[in-house]
């Protein structure tokens, strides 16, 4: 949250910025080890001004460590990183005032109401109280929680999450880090937050989004980095990633009996347009193939399922980021 970064705020905001550097975040070869554990093992990253950059990876992949370094909480063991043109090692205090951080954990002053929480953070950044109150009212209204007079401890979890987001934005940060901003929200509220994030991007803010929601990453991100075992293993727009690492259309078959998996795989080997068969969890096969609906019909007509005891479910869909992640890492994001 912004309070963490506000602890060393400097009043003089006229810090020299490298205006010729288009990248707001420019990272080369950064590493972070914890004993024998290589949490981040040589990452290169360049995030452009005004970009909404998605950050995906399973638990333990290193993405949280990367974010903690970029937000000045941790110091890299090796490599170089510049944020808005400033050296991450030498100018940490100066960098912090350009950042807004909305963490996954809810961090609020529970005895204050929503407006008081947001105003308080604004004051910590040196914003005059009248302007901080005005900004707080606007942000809370945009997020659908204006007028909440109760102490924040009495708010619902979804309202607290939106309050945390407003607290991270009150000082109009140049770079915004969002960690699971819609976790636990109902579909309607999630859409409200998505629209808010899109509007935020349209103001020119640079946004780093960490999420386990592949649909969210696909819908919001300009580019996505997939992190695994401390390294970036894929980087590109959602569409490019799906084209580069996806394998076309997906037929998903869920079986009741595990012994039927090998039988289906054997039959699928006879079809030339099948590009990949992935054995997922819960007796599920993900069958990637070219040719669209025509070849989907061929799979059914060839009697692939004729000798199967029972099929729990069968579905046809286009390639998704979830499929890309499964292809690259061999597991689903939440596993």
URGIHU-V25620 format. One record per residue. N is the residue number from 0. NEAR is the number of other C-alpha atoms within 12 Angstrom. Layout:
BEGIN
[[N/NEAR] [N/NEAR]]
END
This chain:
BEGIN
[[0/38] [1/44] [2/33] [3/27] [4/35] [5/35] [6/22] [7/22] [8/27] [9/21] [10/18] [11/13] [12/19] [13/11] [14/19] [15/16] [16/22] [17/17] [18/14] [19/11] [20/18] [21/20] [22/25] [23/38] [24/41] [25/28] [26/32] [27/22] [28/24] [29/35] [30/32] [31/33] [32/23] [33/17] [34/8] [35/9] [36/16] [37/25] [38/32] [39/37] [40/31] [41/29] [42/39] [43/28] [44/36] [45/32] [46/39] [47/27] [48/30] [49/29] [50/34] [51/40] [52/42] [53/42] [54/48] [55/50] [56/42] [57/31] [58/22] [59/22] [60/30] [61/36] [62/37] [63/34] [64/36] [65/46] [66/38] [67/25] [68/36] [69/45] [70/41] [71/35] [72/26] [73/23] [74/28] [75/35] [76/25] [77/23] [78/24] [79/29] [80/38] [81/36] [82/44] [83/39] [84/31] [85/31] [86/28] [87/33] [88/26] [89/17] [90/25] [91/31] [92/28] [93/32] [94/39] [95/40] [96/44] [97/41] [98/43] [99/40] [100/47] [101/40] [102/38] [103/27] [104/22] [105/32] [106/28] [107/37] [108/26] [109/21] [110/16] [111/23] [112/29] [113/42] [114/40] [115/35] [116/42] [117/45] [118/38] [119/33] [120/44] [121/37] [122/28] [123/28] [124/37] [125/24] [126/25] [127/18] [128/22] [129/16] [130/21] [131/30] [132/28] [133/22] [134/32] [135/40] [136/30] [137/23] [138/37] [139/37] [140/22] [141/26] [142/37] [143/28] [144/33] [145/26] [146/21] [147/26] [148/18] [149/21] [150/21] [151/31] [152/23] [153/19] [154/25] [155/21] [156/24] [157/29] [158/37] [159/42] [160/40] [161/48] [162/50] [163/45] [164/48] [165/52] [166/51] [167/47] [168/43] [169/47] [170/42] [171/32] [172/35] [173/33] [174/41] [175/49] [176/44] [177/43] [178/35] [179/34] [180/44] [181/42] [182/28] [183/22] [184/22] [185/16] [186/14] [187/15] [188/24] [189/26] [190/21] [191/23] [192/35] [193/31] [194/21] [195/27] [196/39] [197/25] [198/21] [199/30] [200/28] [201/17] [202/19] [203/21] [204/30] [205/41] [206/42] [207/48] [208/45] [209/41] [210/36] [211/31] [212/32] [213/32] [214/21] [215/35] [216/37] [217/33] [218/26] [219/34] [220/37] [221/31] [222/33] [223/41] [224/42] [225/42] [226/37] [227/35] [228/28] [229/33] [230/33] [231/31] [232/30] [233/31] [234/33] [235/30] [236/27] [237/37] [238/23] [239/21] [240/31] [241/29] [242/19] [243/22] [244/30] [245/30] [246/34] [247/33] [248/31] [249/34] [250/35] [251/31] [252/37] [253/29] [254/28] [255/20] [256/19] [257/24] [258/16] [259/27] [260/33] [261/23] [262/21] [263/36] [264/26] [265/15] [266/24] [267/31] [268/19] [269/16] [270/27] [271/16] [272/23] [273/29] [274/24] [275/28] [276/32] [277/33] [278/27] [279/24] [280/20] [281/17] [282/25] [283/29] [284/34] [285/41] [286/42] [287/37] [288/34] [289/25] [290/21] [291/22] [292/18] [293/14] [294/25] [295/31] [296/16] [297/22] [298/32] [299/21] [300/13] [301/17] [302/18] [303/27] [304/28] [305/16] [306/16] [307/23] [308/17] [309/19] [310/24] [311/20] [312/17] [313/22] [314/18] [315/26] [316/22] [317/28] [318/34] [319/34] [320/41] [321/37] [322/39] [323/41] [324/37] [325/32] [326/31] [327/30] [328/27] [329/19] [330/21] [331/27] [332/28] [333/19] [334/17]]
END
